[in-house]
Amino acid sequence: MDLPRLRAAFPHGVATARQLVTAGVPERTAYARCLDGGPWQNPLPGVVLLFTGEPTRLQTVLAALRFAGPAALLTGLEACRHHGLRRGPDRLRTDRDAFGDVHLLVPHTRQLRSVGYVHVERTRSLPSAVIRSGLPLAPVARACVDAVRRLRREGDIAELISDAVQNRRCSVADLSRELETGSRRHSAVPRRVLREVGEGARSAAELAAKRLWQSTGLPQPLWNADVYTEGGVFLGIADCWVDDVAMLWEIESTEWHLSPHDHDRTVERAARFTAAGAVYTASKPRRIRTEPEDVVRTLRATYQQAAARPRPPLRAVPTDSSVAAKPPSRNGTA
């Protein structure tokens, strides 16, 4: 057996038994080397790992794809991770769990069942593959929808969907289309979250904030609005803007997804708004969840303070109409 040649043919150390036979390794020999104490492993039917020890996440994903055949696509959380999404469940941000769930799409005509860590979904609407790092992925919208159908925490669903939309990996319309054309099973929460994301919520924290606002009795605000000075200088995007009194409520989302650099920019933005005359208040997502009554009291008091002074000449533009309504240039930073 020419082991150097095998390593060159299968650089990741993952092969099917059929591929090994084609490479000159008898099937009986391949499986014999996978017995206890042998140098190879057989994690899935018909798939061989050409090494001992714990495989990497990439190797187990490749093994799943080899098991499912050439038409299979990676979808769900693992595909979202390879598309560059990072917000959502903790397991989206790490590859340390080698044998974590791998969700695959295969043509409906394939008689293939889920086994081990591999969840196989047969579908009549198999999308075209998107290749990332050599892996065949479902498109972002399909991968997100397949992922959120299997999530149970609304916050995780909101973070994943928001990440995809905010970073322009796909649109709300793309996600809606996938939800409408797919199974309605486990779709109620994703549909509700998607509606709120379409209305301007950009994270799980903002979803909670929007719901809390309804209990304040205060005027309906603009969410994620672009705010400008009278002279057209762009101050920033306001999480929650109460236009009649020029009041800004910021959701301090550092604990959710902001980097220290982003937090510094948030502080600088707050200073710009305050210097321009806006009345500013901020809440941590944790307080919105655990101390909603205190947050409501603060919001009402802030509104009264804002209403007691002359309104500064600031102008807010809803984000969805900002392309048409923005001034020609922004003399500031977001």
C-alpha positions as CSV (number, residue, x, y, z in Angstrom):
1,M,0.0,0.0,0.0
2,D,1.5,3.3,-1.1
3,L,0.7,5.6,1.9
4,P,2.4,8.7,0.6
5,R,0.3,8.4,-2.6
6,L,-2.9,8.1,-0.5
7,R,-2.0,11.1,1.5
8,A,-1.4,13.1,-1.7
9,A,-4.7,11.9,-3.1
10,F,-6.7,12.7,0.0
11,P,-4.9,15.7,1.6
12,H,-7.6,16.1,4.3
13,G,-7.4,12.4,5.2
14,V,-11.0,11.7,4.3
15,A,-12.1,9.2,1.6
16,T,-14.9,6.9,0.8
17,A,-14.3,3.2,0.7
18,R,-15.1,3.3,-3.0
19,Q,-12.5,6.0,-3.6
20,L,-9.9,3.9,-1.7
21,V,-10.7,0.9,-3.9
22,T,-10.2,3.0,-7.0
23,A,-6.8,4.1,-5.5
24,G,-5.7,0.5,-5.1
25,V,-6.7,-0.3,-1.5
26,P,-8.9,-3.4,-1.3
27,E,-12.2,-2.8,0.5
28,R,-11.5,-5.5,3.0
29,T,-8.1,-4.0,3.8
30,A,-9.6,-0.5,4.2
31,Y,-12.2,-1.7,6.8
32,A,-9.7,-3.9,8.6
33,R,-7.5,-0.9,9.2
34,C,-10.5,0.7,10.9
35,L,-10.9,-2.0,13.5
36,D,-10.0,-1.2,17.2
37,G,-6.3,-0.3,17.4
38,G,-6.0,0.2,13.7
39,P,-4.5,3.3,12.1
40,W,-7.8,4.4,10.4
41,Q,-11.4,5.2,11.4
42,N,-14.8,4.6,10.0
43,P,-17.1,7.4,11.4
44,L,-19.9,7.0,8.9
45,P,-21.0,4.2,6.6
46,G,-18.7,4.0,3.6
47,V,-16.4,6.8,4.9
48,V,-12.8,6.3,6.1
49,L,-10.6,8.7,8.0
50,L,-7.0,7.9,7.2
51,F,-5.6,8.7,10.6
52,T,-6.1,8.1,14.3
53,G,-7.1,10.7,16.9
54,E,-9.7,13.4,17.0
55,P,-10.6,14.8,13.6
56,T,-11.0,18.5,13.0
57,R,-14.4,20.1,12.4
58,L,-13.5,20.4,8.7
59,Q,-12.7,16.7,8.5
60,T,-16.0,15.7,10.0
61,V,-17.9,18.0,7.6
62,L,-16.0,16.5,4.7
63,A,-16.8,13.0,6.0
64,A,-20.5,14.0,6.1
65,L,-20.4,15.3,2.5
66,R,-18.6,12.1,1.3
67,F,-21.2,10.0,3.0
68,A,-24.1,11.9,1.3
69,G,-22.6,11.9,-2.2
70,P,-21.6,14.5,-4.8
71,A,-25.1,16.3,-5.0
72,A,-25.2,17.1,-1.3
73,L,-25.1,20.6,0.0
74,L,-24.1,21.9,3.5
75,T,-26.8,24.0,5.0
76,G,-28.0,25.2,8.5
77,L,-25.6,26.6,11.0
78,E,-22.4,25.1,9.6
79,A,-23.2,26.6,6.2
80,C,-23.9,30.0,7.8
81,R,-20.5,29.9,9.5
82,H,-18.8,29.3,6.2
83,H,-20.7,32.1,4.7
84,G,-19.2,34.4,7.3
85,L,-22.0,34.8,9.8
86,R,-21.0,34.9,13.4
87,R,-24.0,36.1,15.5
88,G,-26.5,33.6,16.8
89,P,-25.9,30.4,18.8
90,D,-22.5,30.0,20.5
91,R,-21.7,26.9,18.3
92,L,-21.9,29.2,15.2
93,R,-18.7,30.9,16.3
94,T,-16.5,27.9,17.0
95,D,-15.3,24.8,15.2
96,R,-14.1,23.0,18.4
97,D,-17.1,20.6,18.5
98,A,-15.8,18.2,15.8
99,F,-18.8,16.0,15.9
100,G,-21.5,18.7,16.2
101,D,-24.6,18.4,14.1
102,V,-24.0,18.7,10.3
103,H,-27.2,19.5,8.3
104,L,-27.1,18.4,4.6
105,L,-29.6,18.8,1.7
106,V,-29.8,16.0,-0.8
107,P,-32.1,15.5,-3.9
108,H,-35.5,14.0,-3.0
109,T,-34.7,11.0,-5.2
110,R,-31.9,9.9,-2.9
111,Q,-32.8,7.2,-0.4
112,L,-30.5,8.4,2.3
113,R,-31.2,8.5,6.1
114,S,-29.7,10.6,8.8
115,V,-27.0,8.8,10.8
116,G,-24.8,9.8,13.7
117,Y,-24.0,13.5,13.7
118,V,-25.3,13.9,10.1
119,H,-28.9,15.3,9.6
120,V,-30.0,14.5,6.1
121,E,-32.9,16.4,4.6
122,R,-34.3,15.3,1.2
123,T,-35.7,18.1,-0.8
124,R,-37.4,18.7,-4.1
125,S,-36.1,22.2,-4.2
126,L,-32.3,21.7,-4.1
127,P,-30.6,25.1,-4.7
128,S,-27.5,25.6,-6.7
129,A,-24.3,25.2,-4.7
130,V,-22.3,28.2,-3.5
131,I,-18.7,27.1,-3.1
132,R,-16.8,28.5,-0.2
133,S,-13.3,27.1,0.7
134,G,-14.0,24.1,-1.5
135,L,-17.3,23.3,0.3
136,P,-20.7,23.1,-1.5
137,L,-23.0,25.4,0.5
138,A,-26.7,26.2,0.3
139,P,-27.2,29.9,-0.5
140,V,-27.2,32.2,2.6
141,A,-31.0,32.7,2.8
142,R,-31.7,28.9,2.5
143,A,-28.9,28.1,5.1
144,C,-30.3,30.7,7.5
145,V,-33.9,29.4,7.2
146,D,-32.8,25.8,7.6
147,A,-30.9,26.9,10.7
148,V,-33.6,28.9,12.4
149,R,-36.2,26.2,11.9
150,R,-34.1,24.1,14.2
151,L,-33.4,26.8,16.8
152,R,-35.6,27.3,19.8
153,R,-34.3,30.5,21.4
154,E,-35.8,33.6,19.9
155,G,-32.7,35.6,20.7
156,D,-30.5,33.2,18.6
157,I,-33.0,33.3,15.7
158,A,-33.0,37.1,15.8
159,E,-29.2,37.4,16.0
160,L,-28.7,35.0,13.1
161,I,-31.3,36.7,10.8
162,S,-30.1,40.2,11.7
163,D,-26.5,39.3,11.0
164,A,-27.4,38.0,7.5
165,V,-29.5,41.1,6.7
166,Q,-27.2,43.7,8.2
167,N,-24.1,42.4,6.5
168,R,-26.0,42.2,3.2
169,R,-25.5,38.5,2.8
170,C,-29.2,38.3,1.8
171,S,-32.3,40.4,2.1
172,V,-35.5,40.2,4.2
173,A,-37.3,39.4,1.0
174,D,-34.9,36.5,0.3
175,L,-35.5,35.1,3.8
176,S,-39.3,35.6,3.5
177,R,-39.3,33.8,0.2
178,E,-37.5,30.8,1.7
179,L,-39.9,30.7,4.6
180,E,-42.9,30.8,2.3
181,T,-41.7,28.1,-0.1
182,G,-40.5,25.7,2.6
183,S,-42.3,23.7,5.2
184,R,-44.3,25.6,7.8
185,R,-43.1,23.4,10.6
186,H,-41.2,25.3,13.3
187,S,-41.6,28.5,11.2
188,A,-43.9,30.6,13.5
189,V,-41.1,32.2,15.6
190,P,-38.8,32.8,12.6
191,R,-41.7,34.5,10.7
192,R,-42.4,36.8,13.6
193,V,-38.8,37.6,14.1
194,L,-38.3,38.3,10.4
195,R,-41.3,40.7,10.4
196,E,-39.7,42.7,13.2
197,V,-36.3,42.7,11.5
198,G,-38.0,44.0,8.4
199,E,-39.5,46.8,10.5
200,G,-36.0,47.9,11.6
201,A,-34.9,45.6,14.5
202,R,-31.2,44.8,14.0
203,S,-30.6,42.4,16.8
204,A,-32.3,40.3,19.6
205,A,-31.6,43.3,21.9
206,E,-33.5,45.7,19.7
207,L,-36.4,43.2,19.4
208,A,-36.7,43.3,23.1
209,A,-36.4,47.1,23.2
210,K,-39.2,47.5,20.6
211,R,-41.5,45.3,22.6
212,L,-40.7,47.1,25.8
213,W,-41.3,50.5,24.2
214,Q,-45.0,49.6,23.6
215,S,-45.5,49.6,27.4
216,T,-44.1,53.1,27.9
217,G,-47.1,55.0,26.6
218,L,-44.7,57.3,24.8
219,P,-45.1,58.4,21.1
220,Q,-44.1,55.8,18.5
221,P,-40.4,56.3,17.6
222,L,-38.3,55.7,14.5
223,W,-36.1,52.7,14.7
224,N,-32.6,52.8,13.2
225,A,-33.1,56.3,11.7
226,D,-30.4,58.4,10.1
227,V,-30.2,61.7,12.0
228,Y,-28.7,65.0,10.6
229,T,-28.1,68.5,11.8
230,E,-29.9,71.4,10.3
231,G,-26.8,71.9,8.1
232,G,-26.9,68.4,6.8
233,V,-24.1,66.9,8.9
234,F,-24.8,63.2,9.6
235,L,-24.7,62.5,13.3
236,G,-25.3,58.7,13.2
237,I,-27.9,56.0,13.1
238,A,-30.3,56.2,16.1
239,D,-31.4,52.9,17.5
240,C,-34.6,54.6,18.8
241,W,-35.4,58.2,17.9
242,V,-38.4,60.1,19.3
243,D,-38.7,62.8,16.7
244,D,-41.1,65.2,18.4
245,V,-38.6,65.9,21.2
246,A,-35.3,64.9,19.5
247,M,-34.7,62.1,22.0
248,L,-32.3,59.2,21.4
249,W,-32.5,55.8,23.2
250,E,-29.4,53.7,22.5
251,I,-29.3,49.9,23.0
252,E,-25.8,49.4,24.4
253,S,-25.2,46.1,22.6
254,T,-21.5,45.5,23.5
255,E,-22.4,42.3,25.4
256,W,-24.1,40.9,22.3
257,H,-21.9,41.5,19.3
258,L,-19.9,44.7,19.4
259,S,-16.1,44.8,19.5
260,P,-14.3,47.2,21.9
261,H,-13.6,49.4,18.8
262,D,-17.3,49.4,18.0
263,H,-18.1,50.4,21.6
264,D,-15.7,53.3,21.3
265,R,-17.5,54.4,18.2
266,T,-20.8,54.1,20.0
267,V,-19.5,56.4,22.8
268,E,-18.3,58.9,20.2
269,R,-21.7,58.9,18.4
270,A,-23.4,59.6,21.7
271,A,-21.2,62.6,22.3
272,R,-22.0,63.9,18.8
273,F,-25.8,63.6,19.4
274,T,-25.5,65.3,22.8
275,A,-23.4,68.1,21.4
276,A,-26.1,68.7,18.7
277,G,-28.8,69.0,21.3
278,A,-30.4,65.6,21.4
279,V,-31.4,64.2,24.8
280,Y,-29.6,60.8,25.1
281,T,-30.2,57.7,27.2
282,A,-28.9,54.2,26.9
283,S,-29.8,50.7,28.2
284,K,-28.0,47.5,28.4
285,P,-29.8,44.5,26.8
286,R,-29.5,42.7,30.2
287,R,-31.4,45.5,32.0
288,I,-34.2,45.4,29.3
289,R,-34.6,41.7,30.0
290,T,-34.3,41.7,33.8
291,E,-35.4,45.2,34.9
292,P,-38.0,46.3,32.4
293,E,-39.9,48.5,34.9
294,D,-36.8,50.5,35.8
295,V,-36.0,51.0,32.1
296,V,-39.5,52.2,31.4
297,R,-39.3,54.7,34.2
298,T,-36.0,56.0,32.8
299,L,-37.5,56.4,29.3
300,R,-40.5,58.3,30.6
301,A,-38.3,60.6,32.7
302,T,-35.9,61.2,29.7
303,Y,-38.9,62.0,27.5
304,Q,-40.2,64.6,30.0
305,Q,-36.7,66.1,30.2
306,A,-36.5,66.3,26.4
307,A,-40.0,67.8,26.1
308,A,-39.1,70.5,28.7
309,R,-36.5,72.2,26.5
310,P,-36.8,73.7,23.0
311,R,-36.4,71.0,20.3
312,P,-33.1,71.4,18.4
313,P,-33.3,71.6,14.6
314,L,-32.4,67.9,13.9
315,R,-33.8,65.9,11.1
316,A,-34.4,62.1,11.1
317,V,-34.7,59.9,8.0
318,P,-36.1,56.3,8.3
319,T,-33.4,53.9,7.1
320,D,-35.6,52.3,4.4
321,S,-36.1,55.6,2.7
322,S,-32.7,57.1,3.4
323,V,-31.3,56.4,-0.1
324,A,-33.7,58.9,-1.6
325,A,-33.8,61.3,1.2
326,K,-30.2,61.7,2.4
327,P,-28.3,64.8,1.6
328,P,-25.6,64.5,-1.1
329,S,-22.8,63.8,1.4
330,R,-22.2,62.8,5.0
331,N,-19.9,65.2,7.0
332,G,-19.5,62.8,9.8
333,T,-19.1,59.1,10.7
334,A,-21.6,56.5,11.6
